[in-house]
Amino acid sequence: MRYVGEALALVAAATLAQARAAAAAVVVQYEELPALFDMAAARQPGAPQLYKENNIFKELHITRGDPAAAFAHCAAVVAHTYRTPPQEHAYLETQGMLAVPQPGGVMQLYGSMQCPFYVRDGVAAVLGSTLGATQITQTSTGGAFGGKEDVPSLPAAHAALLAWRTRRPVRLIYERDEDIICTSKRHAAVIRSKYGADRDGLLRAVEIEYLVDGGAYATLSPIVLFRGVVHAAGPYRCPNVRVDGYAVATNHVPAGAFRGFGSPQVLFAAERQMDELARQLKLDPVELRRRNLLRAGDATITGQTLHASVGATDTLDTALAYVREHPLAPPPANAPHLKYGRGLSTIYYGVGLGVGGEYLARTGATIQINHDGSVVFAVGTTEIGQGMKTVLAQIVAEALGVPFASVEMLPTDTTRVPDSGPTVASRATTMSGNALLHAAGQLRERLNAVAAEVLGRAPLQISLHHGQIFADGAPAALSFAQLLHECAVRRVSLSAQGWHHPRPLKYDWQTGQGDTYVVFSFATNIAEVLVDERTGATTVLRVTAAHDVGKAISPAGVEGQIEGGTLQGIGYALTEEIVQANGVIRNPHFSTYIIPTACDMPELVPLIVEHPFPDGPFGAKGFGEQPLMGVAPAIANAVCNALSISQYELPLTPERVWAALHSA
């Protein structure tokens, strides 16, 4: 057993009471072995060996220019160590699976998940069955945020094994405390960061060491580390960079995917560093960022040249304009202990799996037009509360020229479409959207050809809009129902399969130079806070969040994502902290692990910036994870500005803020 919460035995019973009584009757004899709960200790010679000889799951490096030499010529240098905690996903619905043995040796599972093809592969491996004999159906899922990427394969395999043994359906649903104790968390991290700039505030050198606590098993730590390393210096130009990243094995619960996937930790450090650098240079933090932000034609720290959809400066200008035009009321004159502060962050996010997960970057889709005019489609990505069903239905309706109300998405099922990779990395809209456009294009060609033949026109003269047929831009004497009848008479297939994969990327894993993602999204967050200097308590007054999304297919959906992600980021910044002692999570309840509620929601201003992505469906690029990522550093910068202090650790609890103020 490598972590507290790891499964030792499986118990099945007809009732929950019987199952609990049986589990309590199991006697386990333990032999205690030396354990590791500290990343520094895990890397020391002679440490207990959890993984290979050095307890390092993965190490990655980026080398660009000569930072050591460049620091000698910098006018200002700042160096600090930053720490970020594990974070609990706090999804509405705990992990849950239902395994049902079917005739013919097929095992069917229904459950709450992000990645049904992951679950299929895991269950088939445990049962020793074929992928064809393993059917996974995703049910309505009450949130995920990364916590239902790899973890569901474990309860699914447990339920399937019991169902295989008993030949009866088995339901396995975690209690909330069980879920918090034994499921993955955001990686705790330590970031050692050194920045140097010239007298004009231009970044000249950056050195970063990024350590993440992977827990007892590697799972997703290598690819989480990759994303963090790539984003370590933020959305800025810098000619001399060295980034060293290490995913370390410990005896904590395994860490895994969480909205942002390794980026929020390093971006917290990067944005705090920019404010610290601005303070030393006596520059406005806004101006420092403006001078260094990536623009079209610039290269990232991996040497990737950005050609299109680069909206970093536009998000900065849009957010600043709103804050200047809508100033908040000053603190009450009779409350001098309340200090107002404003903080800024500018961040970027590589959309999709990137070069580190390129082998998974493919997606299939099917569309069927029924004879009554209704349309159904199936995709391999999942609806997990992010609004994918709405966005993809909009894309299908627009591409086919049919009313939105006539389009429905089928449940995600591994038997409906080919393996489409995971629903992660903000890839559902771009990947499934493009696959659906591919399928819809085939159907439009067939519909146009039949309509043209009936109307005596050329196919290029035919168009469909909202279920109405036009010839040369004028309404045609042919209804959509009649067109579908003609297709049936001519035995024209009205179902099609689509497929999509992004362009290949070239990357040198030795130097960390090359293309990492097909496109990046950008954002600026401005946080305004009141801090009580008597207690250290922080109240967030307003967050103004400007996001470059390429093209907002569903503007209301984008705004909803900004609202939800911002509140999640506020929790990461101020209150959420997993308390662990010797590997035991001491606060596995929402009464002690404090997440923000609707009552904690500040004024929130979502601002949409559109820099279309040429290879995205109608110009869209992925967006779901980004709203969380820049919130914590913006709030931290606001708190530091309010009290003229420096903070290097999350969350900014009243105790930490009060201690920093009195230390200063």
C-alpha positions in Angstrom: 0.0 0.0 0.0 1.6 3.2 -1.1 -0.9 5.8 0.1 -3.7 6.1 2.6 -6.9 5.3 0.7 -5.4 2.8 -1.7 -7.8 -0.2 -2.2 -6.8 -3.4 -0.5 -9.9 -5.6 -1.0 -13.3 -5.5 -2.7 -16.6 -6.4 -0.9 -19.9 -6.9 -2.6 -23.3 -7.3 -0.9 -27.0 -6.9 -1.5 -27.3 -3.9 0.8 -25.1 -1.1 1.8 -25.4 -2.1 5.5 -24.2 -5.7 4.7 -21.3 -4.3 2.6 -20.2 -2.1 5.4 -20.4 -4.9 8.0 -18.4 -7.2 5.7 -15.7 -4.6 5.1 -15.4 -4.0 8.8 -14.9 -7.7 9.3 -11.8 -7.7 7.1 -8.6 -7.8 9.1 -5.4 -6.3 7.6 -2.0 -6.9 9.1 0.4 -4.1 8.2 4.2 -4.0 8.3 5.1 -0.3 8.4 7.9 0.8 6.0 9.7 4.2 5.8 7.5 6.7 4.0 8.1 9.9 2.1 5.9 13.0 2.4 8.4 15.7 1.4 9.7 16.3 -2.1 13.1 17.5 -0.9 13.6 14.4 1.2 12.4 12.1 -1.7 15.3 13.5 -3.8 18.0 12.9 -1.3 20.5 10.0 -1.7 19.5 7.1 0.5 15.8 8.0 0.5 13.2 5.1 0.5 12.9 4.0 -3.1 9.3 4.5 -4.4 10.2 4.9 -8.1 13.4 3.8 -9.8 16.6 5.0 -8.2 15.8 8.7 -7.6 12.0 8.9 -7.0 11.6 11.1 -10.1 8.7 10.2 -12.3 9.7 12.6 -15.0 12.2 15.4 -15.6 12.0 18.0 -18.4 14.2 20.9 -19.4 14.0 24.0 -21.6 17.2 25.7 -22.6 17.2 28.9 -24.6 20.2 31.3 -24.9 22.5 31.8 -22.0 20.6 33.0 -18.9 23.6 32.8 -16.5 25.6 35.2 -18.7 22.5 37.5 -19.2 21.9 37.9 -15.5 25.2 39.7 -15.2 24.0 42.5 -17.4 20.5 42.9 -15.9 19.6 46.2 -14.1 17.2 44.3 -11.8 17.1 40.7 -10.6 14.4 39.1 -8.4 14.6 35.6 -7.0 12.0 33.9 -4.8 10.6 30.5 -3.9 6.8 30.0 -4.3 4.6 27.3 -2.9 1.2 26.1 -4.0 -1.0 23.5 -2.2 -2.9 20.5 -3.4 -6.5 21.4 -4.5 -9.6 19.3 -4.2 -11.9 19.2 -7.3 -15.1 19.5 -5.2 -17.2 18.3 -8.1 -21.0 18.2 -7.4 -21.2 14.4 -7.8 -18.7 12.0 -6.3 -17.1 9.2 -8.3 -19.7 6.6 -9.2 -20.0 3.5 -11.5 -22.6 0.9 -12.4 -21.3 -2.4 -14.0 -23.8 -4.6 -15.8 -22.8 -8.0 -17.2 -24.4 -8.4 -20.6 -25.0 -11.6 -22.7 -22.1 -12.7 -24.8 -19.5 -11.8 -22.3 -19.9 -8.0 -22.7 -19.3 -5.9 -19.7 -21.2 -2.6 -19.8 -20.5 0.3 -17.5 -22.4 3.5 -16.9 -20.8 6.2 -14.9 -19.6 9.7 -14.2 -16.5 10.3 -16.2 -14.5 12.6 -18.6 -12.7 9.9 -20.7 -14.8 6.8 -21.5 -12.1 5.4 -23.7 -9.6 5.5 -20.8 -12.2 3.6 -18.7 -12.7 1.1 -21.5 -9.0 0.4 -21.8 -8.6 0.0 -18.0 -11.6 -2.3 -17.5 -10.6 -4.5 -20.5 -7.1 -4.9 -19.1 -8.4 -5.8 -15.6 -10.9 -8.4 -16.9 -8.6 -9.7 -19.6 -11.3 -9.0 -22.2 -11.2 -7.4 -25.6 -12.1 -3.7 -26.1 -15.0 -4.9 -28.2 -16.5 -6.7 -25.2 -16.2 -3.6 -23.0 -18.9 -1.0 -23.5 -18.7 2.3 -21.6 -21.5 4.8 -21.5 -21.0 8.2 -19.9 -24.0 9.4 -17.9 -24.9 13.0 -17.0 -21.8 14.1 -15.0 -22.0 16.7 -12.3 -18.7 18.4 -12.9 -15.2 17.0 -13.3 -12.5 19.7 -13.6 -9.9 17.0 -14.3 -10.9 14.8 -11.4 -12.7 12.4 -13.6 -10.0 12.0 -16.2 -7.9 9.0 -15.0 -9.5 8.3 -11.6 -12.8 6.8 -12.9 -10.9 3.9 -14.4 -10.3 2.7 -10.8 -13.9 2.5 -9.5 -14.9 1.2 -12.9 -12.4 -1.6 -12.7 -13.5 -2.5 -9.2 -17.2 -2.5 -10.1 -16.5 -4.5 -13.2 -14.4 -7.1 -11.4 -17.2 -7.7 -8.8 -19.8 -7.8 -11.5 -17.7 -10.4 -13.5 -17.3 -12.5 -10.4 -20.9 -12.4 -9.3 -22.6 -12.1 -12.7 -24.8 -9.5 -11.2 -25.0 -5.7 -11.6 -22.7 -3.8 -9.2 -23.0 -0.2 -8.1 -20.0 1.6 -6.6 -20.5 5.2 -5.5 -18.0 7.0 -3.2 -19.1 8.9 -0.1 -17.8 12.5 -0.1 -15.1 11.8 2.6 -14.0 8.7 0.7 -13.8 10.7 -2.5 -11.6 13.4 -1.0 -9.4 10.9 0.8 -8.5 8.6 -2.1 -8.9 10.5 -5.4 -6.4 12.7 -7.2 -5.7 16.4 -6.3 -4.0 19.3 -8.1 -0.2 18.8 -7.7 1.3 20.6 -4.8 4.3 22.5 -6.2 7.5 24.4 -5.3 8.7 26.9 -7.8 12.1 28.5 -7.5 12.2 31.5 -9.8 14.8 34.1 -10.8 14.0 36.9 -13.2 16.2 39.6 -14.7 15.4 42.7 -16.8 17.2 45.7 -18.3 16.6 49.3 -17.3 13.7 49.5 -19.8 12.0 46.6 -18.1 12.6 44.1 -20.9 13.0 40.6 -19.7 16.6 39.3 -20.4 16.9 36.2 -18.3 14.7 33.7 -16.5 15.7 30.6 -14.5 13.0 28.4 -13.0 13.0 25.1 -11.1 9.5 23.5 -11.0 8.9 20.7 -8.6 5.5 18.9 -8.4 4.4 16.3 -5.9 3.2 13.4 -8.0 2.1 11.2 -5.1 2.4 7.5 -5.0 1.9 6.7 -8.7 2.9 8.6 -11.8 -0.5 8.6 -13.6 -0.7 12.0 -15.4 2.3 13.7 -13.6 4.6 13.6 -16.7 2.3 15.4 -19.0 1.1 17.8 -16.2 4.8 18.6 -15.7 5.2 19.2 -19.4 2.4 21.8 -19.6 3.8 23.5 -16.5 7.3 23.7 -17.8 6.2 25.1 -21.2 4.1 27.8 -19.4 6.6 28.5 -16.7 7.7 32.0 -17.8 4.2 33.2 -18.7 3.1 34.9 -22.0 6.3 37.0 -22.4 9.3 37.3 -24.7 12.6 36.3 -23.1 15.8 35.5 -25.1 17.6 33.6 -22.3 15.7 30.9 -20.4 16.3 27.8 -18.4 13.5 25.7 -16.9 14.1 22.5 -15.0 11.0 20.5 -14.1 10.7 17.4 -11.9 7.7 15.3 -11.0 8.6 13.7 -7.6 7.2 10.4 -6.1 5.9 10.6 -2.5 3.5 8.6 -0.4 0.7 11.1 -0.8 -2.5 10.3 -2.7 -1.6 10.4 -6.4 -1.9 13.8 -8.0 -3.6 14.2 -11.4 -5.4 16.5 -13.7 -7.1 19.7 -12.5 -8.3 22.6 -14.5 -5.2 24.3 -15.9 -3.1 21.0 -15.7 0.1 22.2 -14.2 -0.1 25.8 -15.3 -1.8 27.6 -12.4 1.1 26.8 -10.1 3.8 28.2 -12.3 1.7 31.1 -13.5 1.2 32.2 -9.8 4.9 32.4 -9.5 5.4 34.1 -12.9 2.9 36.8 -12.2 4.1 37.5 -8.7 7.7 37.7 -10.2 6.5 40.3 -12.7 5.1 42.5 -9.9 8.2 42.0 -7.8 10.3 43.0 -10.8 8.1 46.1 -11.5 8.5 47.1 -7.8 12.3 46.9 -8.0 12.4 48.8 -11.3 9.9 51.4 -10.0 7.7 50.6 -13.1 4.0 50.3 -13.4 3.2 46.6 -13.4 0.9 47.2 -16.3 3.6 48.9 -18.3 6.1 46.1 -17.5 3.7 43.5 -18.9 2.9 45.6 -22.0 6.6 45.9 -22.9 7.1 42.1 -22.7 3.8 40.5 -23.8 3.9 38.1 -26.8 2.6 39.5 -30.1 2.1 37.9 -33.5 5.5 37.1 -34.9 7.1 36.6 -31.5 8.5 33.4 -30.2 7.7 31.6 -26.9 10.4 30.3 -24.5 10.4 27.1 -26.6 11.1 29.0 -29.8 7.6 28.6 -31.2 6.7 31.5 -33.4 3.1 32.6 -32.9 1.5 33.5 -36.3 -2.2 34.0 -35.6 -4.8 34.4 -32.8 -2.5 36.2 -30.4 -4.8 38.4 -28.3 -2.6 39.0 -25.2 -2.4 42.8 -25.5 -6.0 43.1 -26.5 -7.1 41.3 -23.3 -4.9 43.7 -21.3 -6.3 46.8 -22.9 -9.9 45.6 -22.7 -9.7 44.8 -19.0 -7.9 48.0 -18.2 -10.4 50.1 -20.1 -13.3 48.6 -18.2 -11.7 49.2 -14.8 -10.8 52.8 -15.6 -14.3 53.5 -16.9 -16.0 51.9 -13.9 -14.1 52.8 -10.7 -15.2 51.2 -7.4 -16.2 53.4 -4.5 -13.3 54.0 -2.0 -13.3 52.2 1.4 -15.4 53.8 4.1 -13.6 56.8 5.7 -14.4 55.4 9.1 -12.6 52.1 8.5 -8.9 53.0 8.0 -8.0 49.4 8.8 -9.5 48.3 5.4 -6.9 48.7 2.7 -7.9 48.7 -1.0 -5.6 46.9 -3.5 -5.7 46.2 -7.2 -3.7 43.3 -8.8 -3.1 42.2 -12.3 -2.2 39.0 -14.1 -1.7 38.2 -17.8 -1.6 34.5 -18.7 -1.7 32.2 -21.7 -2.8 28.6 -22.2 -1.8 26.0 -24.9 -5.0 24.6 -26.3 -5.3 20.9 -26.8 -3.0 18.0 -25.8 0.1 19.5 -27.4 3.1 17.7 -28.5 3.3 15.8 -25.2 0.0 14.0 -25.9 0.0 14.1 -29.7 -0.6 10.4 -30.1 -4.0 10.9 -28.5 -4.9 14.0 -30.5 -7.7 12.6 -32.8 -11.5 12.7 -32.7 -14.3 11.0 -34.5 -18.0 12.1 -34.9 -21.1 10.9 -36.6 -24.2 12.8 -37.8 -27.5 11.3 -38.8 -30.4 13.3 -40.5 -33.6 11.5 -39.8 -36.5 11.5 -42.3 -38.6 13.8 -40.1 -35.9 16.5 -40.3 -34.4 15.9 -36.8 -30.7 15.6 -36.5 -28.7 13.5 -34.1 -24.9 13.4 -33.6 -22.4 11.4 -31.6 -18.9 12.4 -30.5 -16.2 10.8 -28.4 -15.8 13.8 -26.1 -18.1 14.3 -23.1 -20.4 16.8 -21.6 -19.2 17.5 -18.0 -21.0 20.7 -17.3 -18.9 22.9 -19.6 -21.7 23.4 -22.2 -20.2 21.2 -25.0 -23.6 19.8 -26.0 -24.9 23.3 -26.7 -21.8 24.5 -28.6 -21.5 21.3 -30.7 -25.2 21.4 -31.5 -24.8 25.0 -32.7 -21.9 24.0 -34.9 -23.9 21.1 -36.5 -27.0 23.4 -37.0 -24.9 26.1 -38.6 -23.0 23.7 -40.8 -26.1 21.8 -42.0 -28.3 24.9 -42.3 -31.0 23.4 -40.0 -32.7 24.9 -36.9 -30.8 24.6 -33.7 -33.9 23.1 -32.0 -33.8 20.1 -34.4 -30.3 19.0 -33.3 -29.7 16.5 -30.4 -26.5 14.9 -29.1 -26.6 11.2 -28.3 -25.0 9.9 -25.1 -21.3 9.4 -25.3 -20.7 5.7 -25.8 -17.5 3.9 -26.8 -19.5 1.8 -29.3 -20.8 4.8 -31.2 -17.6 6.5 -32.4 -13.9 5.5 -32.6 -11.5 6.3 -29.8 -11.5 10.1 -29.7 -9.0 10.7 -26.9 -9.8 12.4 -23.6 -12.1 15.3 -22.8 -9.3 17.4 -21.4 -7.1 20.3 -22.3 -10.0 22.5 -23.5 -10.1 20.4 -26.7 -13.8 19.4 -27.0 -14.9 22.4 -29.0 -12.0 22.5 -31.5 -11.6 18.7 -31.9 -15.2 17.5 -31.9 -16.3 20.7 -33.6 -13.9 20.1 -36.5 -14.8 16.4 -36.7 -18.5 17.4 -36.9 -17.7 20.0 -39.6 -16.1 17.2 -41.6 -19.2 15.0 -41.3 -21.5 17.9 -42.0 -19.6 18.9 -45.1 -20.3 15.4 -46.6 -24.0 15.7 -45.9 -24.2 19.2 -47.2 -22.7 18.0 -50.5 -25.3 15.3 -50.8 -28.2 17.6 -49.9 -27.0 20.3 -52.3 -26.6 17.7 -55.1 -30.1 16.4 -54.8 -31.6 19.9 -54.4 -29.8 21.1 -57.4 -31.0 18.1 -59.5 -34.6 18.7 -58.4 -34.4 22.5 -59.1 -32.4 22.3 -62.3 -29.5 24.3 -60.8 -25.8 23.7 -60.1 -24.9 22.5 -56.6 -22.9 25.7 -55.9 -26.1 27.7 -56.4 -27.9 25.9 -53.5 -27.7 26.9 -49.9 -29.5 26.0 -46.7 -30.3 28.3 -43.8 -32.4 27.4 -40.8 -34.1 24.6 -42.6 -35.0 26.6 -45.7 -33.5 26.0 -49.2 -32.2 28.9 -51.3 -31.2 29.0 -55.0 -29.0 31.9 -56.0 -29.9 33.5 -52.6 -33.6 33.4 -53.2 -36.1 31.0 -51.5 -36.6 27.9 -53.6 -39.8 26.1 -54.3 -38.6 23.1 -52.4 -39.1 22.5 -48.7 -36.6 20.7 -46.5 -39.1 17.9 -45.9 -39.5 17.5 -49.7 -35.7 17.4 -50.0 -35.4 14.7 -47.4 -38.1 12.7 -49.3 -36.2 13.1 -52.5 -33.0 11.8 -50.8 -34.9 8.8 -49.6 -36.3 8.1 -53.1 -32.8 8.3 -54.5 -31.4 6.1 -51.7 -28.9 8.8 -50.7 -27.3 8.2 -47.3 -28.0 10.9 -44.8 -25.5 9.7 -42.2 -21.8 10.5 -42.2 -18.7 10.1 -40.2 -16.2 12.8 -39.5 -12.6 12.7 -38.3 -10.1 15.4 -37.2 -6.5 15.6 -35.9 -4.4 18.7 -35.6 -1.3 19.5 -37.6 1.9 17.7 -36.4 4.3 19.5 -34.1 8.1 19.3 -34.1 9.8 19.5 -30.7 13.3 18.7 -29.4 12.9 17.0 -26.0 16.5 17.4 -25.2 16.6 21.2 -25.5 12.9 22.0 -25.0 12.8 23.9 -28.2 10.1 23.6 -30.9 6.3 23.9 -31.3 4.4 22.8 -28.2 0.7 23.6 -29.0 -1.2 24.4 -32.2 -2.6 27.6 -30.7 -2.7 29.5 -27.4 -5.5 31.4 -25.6 -4.8 34.5 -23.6 -6.3 36.3 -20.7 -6.0 39.3 -18.4 -7.5 39.3 -14.9 -7.7 42.4 -12.7 -8.7 41.8 -9.1 -9.8 44.5 -6.6 -9.8 43.6 -2.9 -10.2 45.0 0.6 -7.8 43.6 3.2 -8.5 44.0 6.9 -5.0 44.7 8.3 -6.3 43.9 11.8 -7.0 40.3 10.9 -5.5 39.6 7.4 -8.9 38.7 6.0 -9.4 39.5 2.3 -12.6 40.4 0.6 -12.6 40.3 -3.2 -14.7 43.2 -4.5 -14.4 42.7 -8.2 -12.7 40.6 -10.8 -12.5 41.9 -14.4 -11.6 39.0 -16.7 -10.9 39.5 -20.4 -10.3 36.4 -22.4 -9.2 35.8 -26.0 -11.3 32.8 -27.0 -10.7 32.9 -30.8 -14.5 33.0 -31.6 -17.2 32.7 -29.0 -19.6 30.1 -30.5 -21.8 30.5 -27.4 -21.1 33.9 -25.8 -23.4 33.1 -22.8 -21.5 29.9 -22.3 -18.2 31.7 -22.4 -19.4 34.1 -19.7 -20.6 31.2 -17.6 -17.2 29.6 -17.9 -15.6 32.8 -16.8 -17.9 33.1 -13.8 -17.4 29.5 -12.6 -13.7 29.4 -13.2 -13.2 32.7 -11.4 -14.9 31.5 -8.3 -12.8 28.3 -8.4 -9.7 30.5 -8.7 -10.8 32.6 -5.7 -10.9 29.4 -3.6 -7.5 28.4 -4.8 -6.2 31.9 -3.9 -7.8 32.4 -0.5 -9.3 29.4 1.3 -8.7 25.9 -0.2 -6.0 23.9 1.6 -5.7 20.2 2.0 -4.3 19.5 5.5 -2.1 16.4 5.6 -0.2 14.7 8.3 1.9 11.6 7.6 -0.1 11.1 4.4 -3.5 11.3 6.0 -5.9 14.0 4.8 -7.3 15.6 7.9 -10.1 17.7 6.4 -12.1 15.4 4.0 -15.4 17.3 4.4 -16.7 20.5 3.0 -17.1 21.7 6.5 -13.3 21.8 6.9 -12.1 22.0 3.3 -13.4 25.5 2.6 -14.7 26.2 -1.0 -16.3 29.5 -2.0 -20.1 29.6 -2.2 -22.5 31.9 -4.1 -22.3 34.2 -1.1 -18.6 34.7 -1.7 -19.0 35.7 -5.3 -17.7 39.2 -6.0 -18.8 41.5 -8.8 -17.6 39.7 -11.9 -17.1 41.3 -15.3 -16.6 38.7 -18.1 -15.2 40.4 -21.2 -14.9 38.4 -24.5 -12.0 39.2 -26.9 -12.0 37.5 -30.3 -8.9 36.8 -32.3 -10.2 34.0 -34.6 -8.1 30.8 -34.9 -7.9 29.8 -38.6 -7.9 26.1 -37.9 -10.8 26.2 -35.3 -14.5 25.6 -36.0 -15.8 29.0 -37.1 -12.6 30.5 -35.5 -13.0 29.1 -32.0 -10.2 27.8 -29.8 -10.4 25.9 -26.6 -11.3 27.8 -23.4 -12.7 25.8 -20.6 -9.7 25.7 -18.3 -8.4 29.2 -18.7 -10.8 31.2 -16.5 -9.3 29.7 -13.3 -5.7 30.1 -14.2 -5.0 33.8 -13.7 -7.2 34.5 -10.8 -5.0 33.5 -7.8 -2.0 35.6 -9.0 -4.2 38.6 -9.6 -5.7 38.4 -6.1 -2.2 37.8 -4.6 -0.8 40.9 -6.4 -3.8 42.9 -5.2 -3.3 41.8 -1.5 0.4 42.6 -1.7 -0.3 46.0 -3.3 -2.9 46.8 -0.6 -0.5 46.1 2.3 2.9 46.7 0.6 3.9 43.2 1.4 5.2 40.2 -0.5 3.5 36.8 -0.4 5.0 33.7 -1.9 2.5 30.9 -0.9 -1.1 29.9 -1.5 -3.7 30.1 -0.1 -3.6 33.6 1.2 -5.3 32.7 4.5 -5.9 35.5 7.0 -3.2 33.9 9.2 -0.6 34.1 6.4 -1.5 37.6 5.4 -1.5 38.8 9.0 1.9 37.2 9.6 3.4 38.7 6.4 2.1 42.2 7.4 3.6 42.0 10.9 6.8 40.6 9.6 7.1 43.5 7.1 
